[in-house]
Amino acid sequence: MIEDRLRFLVRHLGAARLAGVTAIERRRWQTVATNYAVKARVEDLEALIQAFPQYELWLWRGQADPENGQLAPDTENMPGTQAPPVSPDPQNLVYDENTYFRNAMAEGVTDRVLHLLNLTSLKDLAEVNSKEYVRWQSIKRGNARLRADDLEKLSRFYPQFRWWLLTGEVLPEAGQTRPVDVPPPDA
C-alpha cells in the first residue's frame, strides 16, 4: 500500500516537480510511477518525503492531519484520479502533534531492518528455498536493496516493531516497542 500511495503521489505531482530532478532521475520517477514491474526503493520514498514533507503521514498511513501540516493529495481537483485505497490496519497508532515533525526515513530504516533480520529467523518470514526467502536472505546479506513493499511486509509480520522500524522510536502507550536485543543503529 505504501508503494501504491508513492506511485499515486508521483503521478499526482509530476516527476518534474521533484526537487533536484535531473533527466535520469525524472526518467526513474516516471518509470516508478507508471511501471508496476519496477519496485519503488526505500531511497525513492526517502527522496519523496524529503521533497514533500507535508505528505509524509499520507504516504505512510494514508491519513492526513491538516492541523499539524500533514496533507493528502488534492484528488478532487484532478479529473480522472482516485487515491489508492487505505487498508484497514488493526495496528493503527494514535498520533500526537510531535510525531509528525520528523523525517522517518532519514534515521536509518535500512539499518533497523537489518538489525531486526539479524535477530530473527528468516524461516519465520518465508518458507525455506522460496523466492521470498531468497529475497530476505539477499537483503540480510546486503546483496539486495530494501524496497517499500519489503518494509511493509516486515512491519505487518512484526506489528509491535512497526513504529520503531519507521522512526527508531517507541510508543509504549500504543503497544509499539523495539526488539530488546537490538542495539540502537547509532551504537
Secondary structure, 3 states (H helix, E strand, C coil): CHHHHHHHHHHHHCHHHCCCCCHHHHHHHHHHHHCCCCCCEHHHHHHHHHHCHHHHHHHHHCCCEHHHCECCCCCCCCCCCCCCCCCCCCCCCCCCHHHHCCCHHHHCHHHHHHHHHHHCCHHHHCCCCCHHHHHHHHHHHCCCCCEHHHHHHHHHHCHHHHHHHHHCCCEHHHCECCCCCCCCCCC
